[in-house]
């Protein structure tokens, strides 16, 4: 299919339905292999129809936010001046994953950034040696640079690591969900993008119920000392309980 979208002031309803049926006939509505073709065709139709989001939502039986996302996708397809070959691979969801990693209020400028991210991911391996970097190597570099327990913008992490955005995001997601290299990663929304906070650990896991059971006697004694007035509090007793607590934690971590 061509990437060009011919603007139409306001497409007639029968013409819209005709083109919509052609899309269904060509790619269907549930075939996963046809998802990208279908998404692109729908996005182009939405933009070229000249219909309002409300009119499209009623015609498609969808909510306006869904229509809005697909219309943005359609505008991007019409914008692409760089000739990146994404036919049959770029779905609206995949486009949105790039879009959400960009910032700014100018849509066309963000489209340029999306194209750059796509170009980085599409670069041939022989021209981009970092694409051959093992995932663990990228994770290690991320931890060494950003494992300080502070929040960092995903764009800053990608730029500093110098690997393809897709690999950096994948390494961050593995840390978040699998604890890669004993790293603990949290993610939060920051404007139109995300931030990550990475902390490293020893890799040892402690059963919570067992920990509570072991700590209970020490906590009770500490609580007892804390209820005493200043005259009767024993610094030696508190010190001894602190030592016992450290020994217990060291034992449980083995």
C-alpha positions in Angstrom: 0.0 0.0 0.0 1.2 3.5 -0.7 2.1 5.8 2.3 0.4 8.8 0.6 -2.9 9.9 2.0 -5.1 12.0 -0.3 -6.9 14.6 1.8 -10.6 14.6 1.3 -12.8 17.4 2.7 -15.5 15.0 4.0 -15.8 11.5 2.6 -19.4 10.4 1.9 -20.7 7.7 4.2 -21.1 5.1 1.4 -17.6 5.7 0.1 -16.2 5.3 3.7 -18.1 2.0 4.1 -16.9 0.8 0.7 -13.2 1.4 1.6 -13.8 -0.1 5.0 -15.1 -3.3 3.5 -12.2 -3.4 1.1 -9.8 -3.4 4.2 -11.8 -6.2 5.8 -11.8 -8.2 2.6 -8.0 -7.8 2.2 -6.7 -8.4 5.7 -9.6 -9.3 7.9 -10.1 -8.2 11.5 -8.4 -10.9 13.5 -5.5 -12.3 11.5 -2.4 -11.4 13.5 -0.1 -11.5 10.5 -2.2 -8.8 8.9 -2.3 -6.5 11.9 0.2 -4.1 10.6 -1.4 -3.9 7.2 -4.8 -3.4 8.7 -3.6 -0.8 11.2 -1.9 1.2 8.5 -4.9 1.0 6.1 -7.4 2.1 8.8 -5.1 4.9 10.0 -4.9 6.2 6.4 -8.6 5.9 5.9 -9.4 7.8 9.1 -7.2 10.7 8.1 -8.3 10.9 4.5 -12.0 10.6 5.4 -12.1 14.2 6.8 -14.5 12.8 9.4 -14.4 14.0 13.0 -13.2 11.7 15.8 -16.8 11.4 17.0 -18.1 10.4 13.6 -15.3 7.8 13.2 -15.9 6.5 16.7 -19.6 5.9 15.9 -18.8 4.3 12.6 -16.2 1.9 14.1 -17.9 1.3 17.5 -14.8 2.5 19.3 -14.0 5.2 21.8 -12.5 8.5 20.7 -9.1 7.9 22.4 -8.7 4.8 20.2 -9.6 6.8 17.1 -7.2 9.6 18.2 -4.3 7.2 18.4 -5.0 5.7 15.0 -5.4 9.1 13.4 -2.0 10.2 14.8 -0.6 7.0 13.3 -2.2 7.9 10.0 -0.6 11.4 10.1 2.8 9.8 10.8 2.4 7.5 7.8 1.7 10.5 5.6 4.6 12.4 7.1 7.4 9.8 6.6 9.9 11.4 4.3 12.8 9.2 4.9 11.8 6.0 3.1 12.1 3.7 6.1 10.8 0.3 5.1 8.2 -0.7 7.7 5.6 -2.3 5.4 3.9 -5.2 7.1 5.7 -4.7 10.4 4.7 -1.3 11.9 1.5 -1.6 13.8 -0.2 1.3 15.6 0.9 -0.2 18.9 4.5 -0.4 17.8 4.4 3.1 16.5 3.0 4.2 19.9 5.8 2.5 21.7 8.2 4.8 19.8 5.9 7.8 20.2 5.8 7.5 23.9 9.6 7.6 24.1 9.7 11.1 22.5 8.9 14.4 24.1 7.7 17.8 22.9 4.5 19.6 21.9 5.2 19.8 18.2 3.8 16.7 16.5 6.0 16.8 13.4 9.2 17.2 15.5 8.2 14.1 17.5 7.6 12.3 14.2 11.2 13.0 13.3 12.3 11.6 16.6 10.2 8.5 16.0 11.8 8.0 12.6 15.2 8.3 14.2 14.3 5.6 16.8 13.0 3.3 14.0 16.1 4.0 11.9 18.4 3.0 14.9 16.5 -0.2 15.4 16.5 -1.0 11.6 20.3 -0.4 11.2 22.1 -3.5 9.8 24.2 -5.4 12.3 27.4 -4.9 10.3 26.8 -1.1 10.4 25.8 -1.1 14.0 28.1 -3.4 16.1 26.2 -2.5 19.3 23.3 -4.6 18.1 25.4 -7.7 18.7 26.0 -6.8 22.3 24.7 -9.5 24.7 21.7 -8.4 26.7 23.6 -9.0 29.9 26.4 -6.7 28.8 23.9 -3.8 28.2 22.3 -4.5 31.5 25.7 -4.4 33.2 26.5 -1.0 31.6 23.1 0.4 32.6 23.7 -0.7 36.2 27.2 0.7 36.3 26.1 4.0 35.0 22.6 4.4 36.6 22.4 2.0 39.5 22.4 4.8 42.0 18.8 4.5 43.3 17.8 7.7 41.6 15.2 8.4 38.9 16.6 8.7 35.3 14.8 9.5 32.1 14.7 6.6 29.6 16.0 9.0 26.9 19.1 9.8 29.1 19.8 6.1 29.7 19.5 5.2 26.0 21.8 8.1 25.0 24.4 7.3 27.6 24.5 3.5 26.8 24.7 4.1 23.1 22.9 0.8 22.2 19.7 0.5 20.1 16.7 1.9 22.0 14.9 -1.5 21.7 17.8 -3.3 23.4 18.1 -0.8 26.2 14.4 -0.9 26.9 14.5 -4.7 26.8 17.3 -4.7 29.4 15.4 -2.3 31.6 12.3 -4.5 31.4 14.2 -7.6 32.3 15.6 -5.8 35.4 12.1 -4.7 36.3 10.5 -8.1 35.9 13.3 -10.6 36.4 15.9 -8.9 38.5 18.7 -9.2 35.9 22.1 -9.2 37.6 20.5 -8.8 41.0 19.2 -5.3 40.0 15.9 -4.0 41.1 14.2 -1.6 38.6 11.1 0.6 39.0 9.4 2.6 36.3 7.2 5.6 36.5 5.5 7.9 34.0 7.1 11.3 33.5 5.2 13.5 31.2 5.0 11.8 27.8 7.8 9.4 28.6 9.1 7.2 31.5 11.8 7.3 34.2 13.6 4.3 35.7 15.2 3.8 39.1 17.7 1.1 39.5 19.1 -0.4 42.7 21.5 -3.3 43.1 21.3 -6.1 45.6 23.2 -9.2 46.8 20.9 -11.6 45.0 19.9 -13.4 48.2 16.3 -13.9 48.9 14.7 -14.2 52.4 11.4 -15.7 53.1 9.2 -13.0 54.6 7.4 -15.2 57.2 10.7 -16.7 58.3 12.2 -13.3 58.6 9.4 -12.0 60.8 9.6 -15.1 63.0 13.3 -14.7 63.6 13.1 -10.9 64.2 10.2 -11.1 66.6 12.1 -11.7 69.9 14.6 -8.9 69.1 11.9 -6.5 68.1 10.0 -7.2 71.4 13.1 -6.4 73.5 13.8 -3.2 71.5 10.1 -2.2 72.0 10.4 -2.9 75.7 13.6 -0.7 76.0 11.9 2.0 74.0 9.0 2.2 76.5 11.3 2.9 79.4 12.0 6.4 80.6 15.5 7.9 80.0 16.7 7.0 83.5 16.1 3.2 83.0 17.0 2.7 79.4 20.1 0.6 79.1 22.4 1.7 76.2 24.3 -1.6 76.6 21.1 -3.6 76.1 20.2 -1.6 73.0 23.8 -2.1 71.6 23.6 -5.9 72.3 20.2 -6.1 70.5 21.6 -4.2 67.6 24.5 -6.7 67.4 22.1 -9.6 67.5 20.0 -8.1 64.8 23.0 -7.7 62.5 24.1 -11.3 63.1 20.6 -12.5 62.3 20.4 -10.6 59.1 23.8 -11.8 58.0 22.8 -15.4 58.7 19.5 -15.1 56.8 21.3 -13.6 53.8 23.5 -16.7 53.3 
